[in-house]
Amino acid sequence: MNTIPIRTTVVGSYPLPGWLEFAFQNLDNFGRADIEEMIEDAVIVAVHDQTAAGLDVITDGEQTRLDFNLSFYGYINGIEQNDTETRKFGPPAHDQRGRNNIVGDLIAPNGLGVVKEFLRLKKLAPEGPTLKASIPGPYTLSGRLLPNEKYKDRYAITEALLGAGCTEITVDEPSMSCYAYKEDTKRFAGIFNRTVKPVVGKCNLSTHLCFGNFKGHSVGYRSIKPMLPDFLDLDVNEIHIEMANREFAEIELLKPFAEKMNIAVGIIDVKNYYIETVDDVVERIQRCLKYIPAEKLSVAPDCGLSQTARWASKQKLINMVRGAKKVRESL
C-alpha cells in the first residue's frame, strides 16, 4: 500500500526544452562541460515543472535521452545502426524509428547510464517528493534490434539483454502490453521477473504497460484482457496502466490487479491536447475508486510526456494534482 492515498506520479519522460533539442542537433559546437551543463539545466527545468505542479513522485524527465528507448543502444556493445530498414516517408508511425544490426555479443559493460541519471536527480531535486528512475525493459529494448544467425528472434535477443544490466527500479515494458494479444504472456512474465529479481523487495518496484505512443500514435491492440491472468504474476509493487486514452474501457479489469499490487492509473491523456479540468480528474478518480482502494491507487499520465508539448504537459499535471488533492481531502 502507498504511504499517501491517491498518490500523484509520472511514468518518466518530460518534454525536452526547445533549446536542448536544438543543442542535441548541434553537439559538435559544444564541449563536454557545455553538454553536462545543458543537461543539468534541463533536469532543473523538468524538476521545477513537476514540483511546481505538486507531484508526490518526480523524475529527471529523462532529459539525457533523445528517445524513450533508442538512446540506450549507445551503451550496448555488439550493434551498429541500420538506416535501411526504416520507412522514410509518409505518416509517422513506429516503423520509422531507428533499428540496429547485431554484429557481436550483446553486452553493456558499463551499464545503461541510469544510475548516473538518478544521482544527478538526487543532487538537483529539492527535499520532499519521492525520486523515481525509469528504464525500458529487455523485451522493449529488443524491438529495435534485428535478429541474426546467433540471435534468431526477439526472444533470443531479449535473453541476451537480461545479462546487460536491465535491472533498474521502474522497468517500462510497453512492448509486452502491445503484443500480449499475440505472444506468450507467460513467457513475458518469466522474462520480466528474471530481470527484476535482484531488486525485488529492495525498492518500490513498478512497471508501466501501455499501447505505444510515437508522435501520438498507438501501436498495439488496446486491450487489458489479453494480459490476464499471466500479468498478475509480475513481481512488482505497482503496475501502471494506460486508461485515459481508452476512455477507461475495461476499468473493471483493474480490480484483480489491485488485489495483488498497487495500481497507478493513467488518468491524463498524453495523446490529446484537451487539457483535463480538475473536475475531469475528480470524476475519473472516483471511477477508479470503485475498483481500487484509495491507499493502493496512484494517478498519473497514461505514458511519458515526451511526445506532448511542454505548455500542455505543465497544465495537465497541475490539474491532475489539484484533482487528486480534492478527492483525497474528501476521503
KEKE-3310 file (N, C-alpha, C; in steps of 0.2 Angstrom, whole numbers, plus 5000, padded with zeros to 4 digits):
npx = (5004:5002:5010:5004:4987:4980:4991:5001:5009:5022:5026:5039:5046:5048:5044:5057:5066:5065:5077:5086:5084:5088:5101:5105:5105:5116:5128:5142:5146:5148:5157:5162:5160:5151:5140:5136:5133:5121:5113:5111:5104:5093:5087:5085:5074:5064:5062:5058:5045:5038:5038:5032:5020:5016:5018:5019:5028:5043:5053:5069:5064:5069:5079:5092:5090:5087:5077:5063:5068:5078:5090:5097:5104:5116:5124:5126:5136:5141:5132:5126:5121:5106:5100:5093:5082:5071:5055:5055:5046:5030:5015:5018:5024:5028:5036:5046:5055:5072:5083:5094:5108:5114:5130:5139:5143:5130:5132:5133:5144:5146:5135:5118:5117:5108:5110:5119:5111:5101:5108:5112:5099:5096:5105:5100:5087:5074:5071:5058:5048:5046:5059:5061:5067:5067:5067:5068:5062:5069:5062:5056:5067:5073:5066:5071:5082:5089:5086:5099:5110:5115:5107:5092:5078:5066:5065:5077:5086:5081:5084:5098:5099:5095:5106:5113:5111:5098:5090:5084:5074:5061:5054:5050:5038:5031:5030:5027:5014:5008:5009:5003:4992:4995:5007:5016:5011:5014:5028:5032:5030:5039:5051:5051:5051:5063:5072:5070:5073:5085:5082:5070:5060:5069:5066:5053:5046:5041:5031:5027:5013:5008:5000:5009:5016:5020:5023:5010:5003:4996:5002:4999:4987:4973:4970:4966:4963:4970:4981:4978:4977:4991:4999:4996:5005:5017:5031:5030:5028:5019:5009:5007:4995:4988:4974:4966:4967:4960:4947:4944:4940:4937:4939:4935:4943:4954:4953:4957:4970:4972:4970:4982:4993:4998:4990:4994:4985:4982:4976:4977:4977:4990:4991:4982:4977:4968:4965:4963:4951:4951:4939:4936:4947:4944:4932:4936:4945:4936:4929:4939:4941:4930:4935:4948:4956:4959:4971:4979:4980:4987:4989:4992:4999:4995:5006:5024:5028:5035:5031:5022:5018:5027:5019:5006:5009:5013:5001:4992:4998:4997:4983:4980:4986:4979:4966:4967:4971:4959:4950:4957:4956:4942:4940)
npy = (4994:5012:5025:5037:5041:5040:5044:5055:5054:5051:5043:5044:5051:5069:5083:5089:5104:5117:5123:5113:5103:5109:5110:5097:5094:5100:5096:5096:5108:5110:5108:5095:5099:5109:5102:5094:5104:5109:5098:5097:5109:5107:5096:5103:5111:5102:5096:5107:5110:5099:5099:5111:5109:5100:5087:5070:5061:5062:5063:5064:5068:5062:5069:5067:5058:5056:5049:5038:5024:5022:5029:5021:5012:5016:5012:4999:4986:4977:4980:4989:5004:5003:5010:5007:4999:5006:5015:5029:5040:5047:5045:5047:5034:5019:5011:5020:5022:5021:5007:4993:4983:4967:4964:4957:4950:4954:4965:4976:4984:4994:4997:5005:5018:5024:5024:5035:5045:5045:5049:5062:5068:5066:5075:5088:5089:5095:5093:5082:5077:5060:5052:5045:5033:5027:5014:5006:4989:4973:4966:4976:4984:4975:4976:4985:4979:4970:4953:4940:4926:4921:4927:4923:4927:4938:4935:4928:4938:4946:4937:4939:4952:4952:4949:4961:4972:4977:4981:4990:5002:5006:4997:4999:4992:4993:4986:4973:4974:4979:4968:4958:4951:4943:4936:4925:4926:4921:4918:4931:4936:4928:4932:4946:4944:4938:4948:4958:4952:4954:4966:4965:4968:4977:4990:5001:4994:4995:4994:4999:4998:5001:5005:5010:5025:5035:5049:5052:5041:5025:5008:4995:4982:4988:4983:4976:4964:4953:4952:4946:4930:4931:4942:4946:4939:4946:4952:4964:4980:4989:4992:5001:5007:5012:5021:5033:5037:5027:5029:5024:5011:4994:4996:4989:4978:4981:4978:4964:4966:4975:4968:4961:4970:4987:5000:5011:5022:5028:5043:5054:5060:5058:5059:5068:5085:5091:5099:5092:5096:5100:5095:5085:5076:5073:5066:5055:5049:5045:5036:5026:5022:5014:5002:5001:5002:5018:5019:5011:5016:5026:5040:5046:5052:5044:5039:5042:5060:5065:5066:5076:5093:5105:5116:5111:5099:5104:5111:5100:5092:5100:5101:5088:5085:5094:5089:5076:5080:5086:5075:5067:5074:5073:5060)
npz = (5000:4997:5005:5004:5001:4985:4977:4968:4952:4939:4923:4917:4907:4901:4892:4881:4883:4871:4867:4871:4862:4851:4854:4854:4841:4837:4842:4840:4841:4854:4870:4881:4895:4892:4887:4898:4907:4901:4901:4915:4917:4910:4917:4929:4925:4921:4934:4941:4935:4938:4952:4955:4950:4960:4962:4970:4967:4957:4942:4933:4921:4910:4903:4897:4887:4870:4866:4871:4872:4862:4865:4873:4866:4863:4874:4873:4868:4852:4842:4828:4819:4809:4795:4784:4785:4789:4786:4777:4773:4773:4783:4801:4811:4821:4813:4807:4816:4823:4819:4823:4818:4824:4828:4835:4852:4863:4875:4890:4896:4905:4911:4909:4910:4919:4933:4934:4929:4939:4951:4947:4948:4961:4966:4961:4964:4975:4993:4998:4987:4982:4973:4957:4946:4929:4917:4901:4899:4895:4884:4877:4874:4865:4853:4844:4838:4826:4822:4820:4814:4826:4836:4834:4835:4842:4856:4858:4858:4868:4879:4879:4882:4895:4903:4902:4911:4913:4926:4934:4944:4940:4928:4912:4901:4888:4876:4880:4884:4872:4863:4869:4865:4855:4858:4869:4885:4897:4895:4894:4907:4914:4909:4913:4927:4929:4926:4935:4947:4955:4962:4968:4982:4987:4984:4979:4967:4951:4936:4919:4908:4892:4877:4867:4861:4849:4842:4846:4842:4844:4845:4848:4850:4859:4873:4889:4892:4886:4894:4905:4914:4916:4918:4931:4938:4938:4946:4955:4965:4960:4947:4932:4921:4905:4903:4901:4887:4882:4886:4898:4896:4900:4914:4925:4925:4931:4944:4948:4947:4957:4969:4970:4970:4970:4960:4947:4939:4923:4921:4913:4897:4886:4873:4868:4866:4873:4888:4903:4915:4933:4938:4929:4932:4945:4943:4936:4945:4955:4948:4947:4960:4963:4960:4965:4980:4989:4996:4988:4976:4964:4953:4937:4921:4906:4899:4897:4895:4884:4871:4871:4871:4880:4886:4887:4894:4907:4912:4912:4922:4933:4935:4937:4949:4957:4956:4962:4975:4979:4979:4989:5000:5003:5007)
capx = (5000:5005:5010:4999:4982:4979:4997:5002:5016:5023:5029:5046:5049:5045:5046:5064:5066:5067:5084:5090:5083:5092:5108:5107:5106:5122:5133:5149:5148:5149:5162:5159:5157:5145:5134:5134:5129:5115:5109:5109:5099:5086:5084:5082:5068:5059:5061:5054:5039:5035:5037:5028:5013:5014:5018:5022:5034:5045:5059:5073:5061:5073:5082:5098:5088:5084:5071:5062:5072:5083:5096:5101:5108:5123:5128:5126:5141:5139:5127:5128:5114:5104:5096:5090:5076:5065:5052:5057:5041:5023:5013:5023:5022:5033:5041:5050:5060:5079:5084:5101:5110:5118:5136:5143:5139:5126:5134:5133:5150:5146:5128:5114:5118:5103:5112:5122:5105:5097:5112:5111:5092:5096:5109:5097:5080:5073:5068:5050:5045:5050:5063:5060:5071:5063:5071:5064:5064:5073:5058:5055:5074:5074:5062:5074:5087:5087:5089:5104:5111:5116:5101:5087:5072:5066:5066:5084:5089:5079:5088:5105:5099:5094:5113:5116:5110:5091:5088:5083:5069:5055:5055:5045:5038:5025:5030:5023:5006:5006:5009:5001:4986:4998:5013:5016:5011:5018:5035:5033:5030:5045:5057:5051:5053:5070:5075:5069:5074:5090:5080:5063:5060:5073:5063:5046:5047:5034:5031:5022:5011:5003:4999:5013:5015:5025:5020:5003:5000:4997:5005:4996:4979:4972:4965:4970:4961:4975:4987:4976:4979:4998:5002:4995:5011:5023:5034:5031:5024:5014:5008:5004:4991:4985:4967:4963:4966:4955:4941:4943:4937:4939:4941:4934:4949:4959:4951:4961:4977:4973:4970:4989:4998:4996:4989:4994:4980:4983:4970:4978:4978:4996:4990:4976:4979:4962:4968:4959:4950:4951:4933:4938:4951:4940:4927:4940:4947:4930:4928:4944:4940:4925:4939:4954:4956:4962:4978:4983:4979:4991:4986:4997:4998:4995:5013:5028:5026:5040:5028:5017:5021:5028:5014:5001:5011:5013:4994:4989:5000:4994:4976:4979:4987:4973:4960:4969:4971:4952:4947:4960:4953:4935:4940)
capy = (5000:5018:5029:5043:5038:5043:5047:5058:5052:5051:5037:5045:5057:5075:5087:5092:5111:5118:5124:5107:5099:5112:5109:5090:5094:5104:5094:5097:5115:5111:5104:5090:5103:5113:5097:5092:5110:5109:5093:5099:5114:5104:5092:5108:5114:5097:5096:5113:5110:5094:5101:5117:5105:5097:5079:5067:5057:5065:5060:5069:5070:5058:5074:5065:5054:5059:5045:5034:5018:5022:5032:5016:5007:5018:5009:4991:4984:4972:4983:4995:5007:5001:5015:5004:4995:5010:5019:5036:5045:5045:5047:5045:5028:5016:5008:5025:5023:5018:5000:4991:4976:4964:4962:4954:4948:4959:4967:4983:4983:5000:4998:5008:5025:5026:5026:5042:5050:5046:5053:5069:5070:5067:5081:5094:5089:5098:5088:5082:5072:5054:5052:5039:5031:5023:5011:5001:4983:4970:4964:4983:4985:4970:4978:4989:4975:4965:4946:4937:4919:4920:4929:4921:4930:4944:4931:4926:4945:4948:4934:4941:4958:4951:4950:4968:4977:4979:4979:4997:5002:5005:4994:5001:4987:4994:4981:4967:4975:4980:4962:4952:4948:4938:4932:4920:4931:4918:4920:4938:4937:4925:4937:4951:4943:4936:4954:4962:4948:4957:4972:4964:4969:4982:4996:5001:4992:4996:4993:5003:4995:5005:5003:5013:5032:5038:5055:5052:5035:5019:5003:4988:4980:4991:4979:4973:4957:4948:4952:4942:4931:4930:4948:4946:4936:4951:4953:4971:4983:4993:4992:5007:5005:5017:5021:5039:5037:5022:5031:5020:5004:4988:4998:4984:4973:4983:4975:4959:4968:4979:4963:4959:4975:4994:5002:5018:5023:5034:5047:5060:5058:5062:5060:5073:5092:5094:5100:5089:5100:5097:5091:5079:5072:5071:5061:5049:5046:5042:5029:5021:5020:5008:4995:5001:5006:5024:5018:5007:5020:5032:5043:5048:5052:5037:5037:5048:5066:5067:5067:5081:5100:5107:5120:5106:5095:5108:5112:5093:5089:5104:5099:5081:5086:5098:5085:5071:5083:5087:5069:5065:5078:5071:5054)
capz = (5000:4997:5011:5003:4997:4978:4976:4961:4950:4932:4921:4917:4902:4901:4886:4881:4881:4864:4867:4872:4856:4846:4855:4853:4834:4835:4848:4838:4843:4862:4873:4886:4900:4890:4887:4905:4910:4897:4904:4922:4917:4908:4923:4934:4922:4922:4941:4943:4932:4942:4959:4955:4950:4967:4962:4975:4964:4951:4939:4930:4915:4905:4899:4894:4882:4865:4864:4877:4872:4857:4867:4877:4862:4863:4879:4871:4863:4848:4837:4823:4817:4802:4792:4778:4787:4792:4781:4777:4771:4774:4790:4806:4814:4824:4808:4805:4821:4821:4821:4824:4817:4829:4824:4840:4858:4866:4882:4892:4901:4909:4912:4904:4912:4923:4939:4934:4929:4946:4955:4945:4950:4969:4968:4959:4967:4982:4998:4998:4983:4980:4967:4953:4940:4924:4911:4897:4900:4890:4878:4874:4870:4859:4847:4839:4836:4820:4823:4815:4815:4833:4840:4829:4836:4848:4862:4859:4859:4875:4884:4879:4886:4903:4906:4901:4916:4914:4932:4937:4949:4936:4922:4907:4896:4884:4871:4882:4883:4865:4859:4873:4861:4850:4861:4875:4891:4902:4894:4896:4914:4916:4907:4917:4934:4930:4925:4941:4953:4960:4966:4972:4990:4989:4982:4977:4960:4947:4928:4915:4902:4888:4870:4862:4859:4844:4839:4847:4839:4847:4840:4849:4852:4865:4877:4895:4893:4884:4899:4911:4921:4917:4921:4938:4942:4938:4953:4956:4970:4957:4939:4929:4915:4901:4904:4899:4880:4880:4889:4904:4894:4904:4920:4929:4924:4936:4951:4950:4949:4964:4974:4971:4969:4969:4953:4945:4933:4918:4920:4909:4890:4883:4865:4867:4868:4878:4895:4908:4921:4939:4939:4925:4936:4951:4941:4934:4951:4958:4944:4949:4967:4963:4959:4968:4987:4989:4998:4983:4970:4961:4947:4933:4914:4903:4897:4897:4892:4880:4865:4872:4871:4887:4889:4889:4900:4913:4915:4913:4928:4938:4936:4940:4956:4961:4957:4967:4982:4981:4981:4995:5006:5004:5010)
cpx = (5004:5005:5005:4993:4981:4985:4998:5009:5016:5026:5037:5048:5045:5048:5053:5063:5068:5074:5089:5090:5088:5100:5110:5108:5113:5128:5140:5151:5149:5154:5159:5156:5151:5139:5132:5130:5122:5110:5106:5104:5093:5083:5081:5075:5063:5057:5056:5047:5035:5033:5032:5020:5011:5014:5021:5028:5036:5051:5063:5070:5065:5076:5088:5096:5084:5077:5070:5066:5078:5090:5100:5105:5115:5127:5129:5131:5138:5133:5129:5121:5113:5099:5092:5083:5070:5062:5053:5052:5035:5021:5017:5020:5029:5038:5046:5056:5067:5079:5092:5102:5114:5124:5141:5139:5136:5128:5134:5138:5149:5139:5124:5113:5112:5105:5115:5116:5102:5102:5112:5104:5093:5100:5105:5090:5079:5070:5061:5048:5049:5053:5062:5064:5067:5068:5067:5067:5067:5069:5057:5062:5075:5071:5065:5081:5085:5090:5094:5105:5112:5110:5095:5080:5072:5067:5073:5088:5087:5083:5095:5105:5098:5101:5117:5115:5103:5088:5087:5076:5062:5056:5049:5044:5032:5025:5026:5016:5004:5005:5006:4995:4989:5004:5011:5016:5014:5025:5037:5034:5037:5051:5057:5054:5060:5074:5076:5071:5079:5087:5073:5064:5065:5071:5056:5046:5040:5036:5026:5020:5006:5003:5003:5011:5021:5022:5013:5000:5002:5000:5002:4989:4978:4967:4969:4968:4966:4980:4985:4975:4986:5001:5001:5001:5017:5025:5036:5026:5018:5014:5004:5001:4988:4978:4963:4962:4961:4948:4939:4939:4940:4942:4940:4939:4955:4959:4956:4968:4978:4972:4977:4994:4994:4995:4990:4990:4982:4977:4971:4980:4984:4995:4985:4978:4973:4965:4962:4958:4951:4945:4933:4942:4948:4935:4930:4943:4942:4928:4933:4943:4934:4929:4945:4954:4960:4970:4982:4983:4984:4988:4992:4995:4998:5002:5017:5026:5030:5037:5022:5020:5021:5022:5008:5002:5010:5006:4991:4991:4997:4987:4975:4981:4982:4967:4961:4968:4963:4949:4950:4957:4946:4935:4938)
cpy = (5006:5021:5035:5040:5043:5047:5049:5057:5053:5045:5038:5051:5063:5079:5090:5100:5112:5119:5118:5103:5102:5110:5102:5089:5097:5102:5096:5104:5116:5106:5100:5094:5107:5108:5095:5098:5110:5104:5094:5104:5112:5100:5097:5110:5108:5096:5101:5112:5104:5096:5107:5114:5102:5090:5076:5063:5061:5061:5066:5071:5066:5063:5072:5060:5057:5055:5040:5028:5018:5024:5026:5012:5010:5015:5001:4990:4978:4974:4988:4998:5005:5006:5013:5001:4999:5014:5026:5042:5043:5047:5044:5039:5024:5013:5013:5026:5019:5010:4998:4984:4974:4961:4958:4952:4955:4960:4974:4983:4989:5002:5002:5016:5028:5028:5033:5047:5051:5050:5060:5072:5071:5074:5088:5094:5092:5092:5088:5076:5066:5054:5045:5039:5026:5021:5006:4994:4979:4968:4971:4984:4981:4972:4981:4985:4970:4958:4944:4929:4917:4921:4929:4925:4935:4941:4930:4933:4947:4944:4936:4948:4958:4951:4956:4973:4980:4978:4985:4997:5002:5003:4995:4996:4988:4989:4974:4968:4976:4973:4956:4948:4942:4934:4928:4925:4927:4919:4927:4939:4934:4929:4943:4950:4941:4943:4958:4958:4951:4963:4971:4964:4974:4989:4996:5000:4992:4994:4997:4999:4999:5002:5007:5021:5035:5043:5055:5046:5029:5014:4996:4988:4983:4988:4976:4966:4952:4947:4947:4934:4932:4936:4949:4943:4941:4953:4960:4974:4986:4992:4998:5005:5011:5016:5027:5039:5032:5023:5027:5013:4999:4990:4993:4978:4975:4980:4969:4961:4972:4974:4960:4964:4982:4996:5010:5019:5029:5037:5053:5058:5062:5063:5065:5080:5095:5093:5097:5094:5097:5093:5085:5074:5069:5065:5055:5045:5042:5036:5024:5018:5015:5002:4995:5005:5012:5023:5013:5010:5025:5034:5046:5049:5045:5035:5043:5054:5069:5069:5073:5088:5102:5111:5116:5102:5098:5108:5105:5091:5093:5102:5092:5081:5089:5093:5079:5074:5084:5080:5066:5068:5076:5064:5053)
cpz = (5000:5004:5011:4999:4990:4977:4969:4958:4942:4930:4921:4913:4903:4895:4886:4880:4874:4863:4867:4865:4851:4847:4853:4845:4832:4840:4846:4840:4851:4864:4878:4892:4898:4890:4894:4908:4907:4900:4911:4922:4915:4913:4928:4931:4923:4930:4943:4941:4936:4949:4960:4954:4956:4967:4968:4973:4958:4948:4936:4923:4909:4900:4895:4888:4876:4863:4870:4877:4867:4860:4871:4873:4862:4869:4878:4866:4858:4843:4833:4820:4810:4800:4786:4779:4789:4786:4782:4776:4773:4781:4795:4810:4817:4819:4805:4811:4820:4823:4821:4822:4823:4826:4829:4846:4861:4874:4883:4897:4906:4911:4907:4905:4916:4930:4939:4933:4936:4951:4954:4948:4958:4970:4967:4962:4974:4987:4997:4994:4983:4973:4963:4947:4935:4919:4907:4898:4894:4883:4874:4870:4864:4853:4842:4836:4831:4822:4818:4816:4822:4837:4835:4829:4841:4855:4864:4861:4866:4880:4885:4883:4893:4906:4905:4906:4916:4920:4937:4941:4945:4929:4917:4902:4892:4878:4873:4882:4876:4861:4864:4870:4857:4853:4867:4881:4897:4902:4895:4903:4917:4915:4911:4924:4934:4930:4932:4948:4958:4964:4969:4979:4992:4987:4981:4969:4957:4939:4925:4909:4899:4881:4865:4862:4855:4841:4840:4844:4843:4842:4842:4850:4859:4870:4883:4895:4891:4889:4905:4909:4922:4920:4928:4942:4941:4945:4954:4962:4967:4950:4937:4922:4912:4902:4900:4891:4878:4883:4894:4902:4898:4911:4926:4930:4929:4943:4953:4951:4956:4970:4975:4972:4969:4962:4952:4939:4929:4917:4916:4902:4887:4876:4863:4870:4872:4885:4900:4913:4927:4940:4935:4929:4942:4949:4939:4940:4955:4955:4946:4956:4968:4963:4963:4975:4986:4991:4993:4977:4969:4955:4943:4925:4911:4901:4899:4893:4887:4873:4865:4874:4879:4890:4891:4895:4907:4916:4916:4920:4934:4940:4939:4947:4960:4962:4962:4974:4984:4983:4988:5001:5008:5007:5017)
residu = (MET:ASN:THR:ILE:PRO:ILE:ARG:THR:THR:VAL:VAL:GLY:SER:TYR:PRO:LEU:PRO:GLY:TRP:LEU:GLU:PHE:ALA:PHE:GLN:ASN:LEU:ASP:ASN:PHE:GLY:ARG:ALA:ASP:ILE:GLU:GLU:MET:ILE:GLU:ASP:ALA:VAL:ILE:VAL:ALA:VAL:HIS:ASP:GLN:THR:ALA:ALA:GLY:LEU:ASP:VAL:ILE:THR:ASP:GLY:GLU:GLN:THR:ARG:LEU:ASP:PHE:ASN:LEU:SER:PHE:TYR:GLY:TYR:ILE:ASN:GLY:ILE:GLU:GLN:ASN:ASP:THR:GLU:THR:ARG:LYS:PHE:GLY:PRO:PRO:ALA:HIS:ASP:GLN:ARG:GLY:ARG:ASN:ASN:ILE:VAL:GLY:ASP:LEU:ILE:ALA:PRO:ASN:GLY:LEU:GLY:VAL:VAL:LYS:GLU:PHE:LEU:ARG:LEU:LYS:LYS:LEU:ALA:PRO:GLU:GLY:PRO:THR:LEU:LYS:ALA:SER:ILE:PRO:GLY:PRO:TYR:THR:LEU:SER:GLY:ARG:LEU:LEU:PRO:ASN:GLU:LYS:TYR:LYS:ASP:ARG:TYR:ALA:ILE:THR:GLU:ALA:LEU:LEU:GLY:ALA:GLY:CYS:THR:GLU:ILE:THR:VAL:ASP:GLU:PRO:SER:MET:SER:CYS:TYR:ALA:TYR:LYS:GLU:ASP:THR:LYS:ARG:PHE:ALA:GLY:ILE:PHE:ASN:ARG:THR:VAL:LYS:PRO:VAL:VAL:GLY:LYS:CYS:ASN:LEU:SER:THR:HIS:LEU:CYS:PHE:GLY:ASN:PHE:LYS:GLY:HIS:SER:VAL:GLY:TYR:ARG:SER:ILE:LYS:PRO:MET:LEU:PRO:ASP:PHE:LEU:ASP:LEU:ASP:VAL:ASN:GLU:ILE:HIS:ILE:GLU:MET:ALA:ASN:ARG:GLU:PHE:ALA:GLU:ILE:GLU:LEU:LEU:LYS:PRO:PHE:ALA:GLU:LYS:MET:ASN:ILE:ALA:VAL:GLY:ILE:ILE:ASP:VAL:LYS:ASN:TYR:TYR:ILE:GLU:THR:VAL:ASP:ASP:VAL:VAL:GLU:ARG:ILE:GLN:ARG:CYS:LEU:LYS:TYR:ILE:PRO:ALA:GLU:LYS:LEU:SER:VAL:ALA:PRO:ASP:CYS:GLY:LEU:SER:GLN:THR:ALA:ARG:TRP:ALA:SER:LYS:GLN:LYS:LEU:ILE:ASN:MET:VAL:ARG:GLY:ALA:LYS:LYS:VAL:ARG:GLU:SER:LEU)
# end
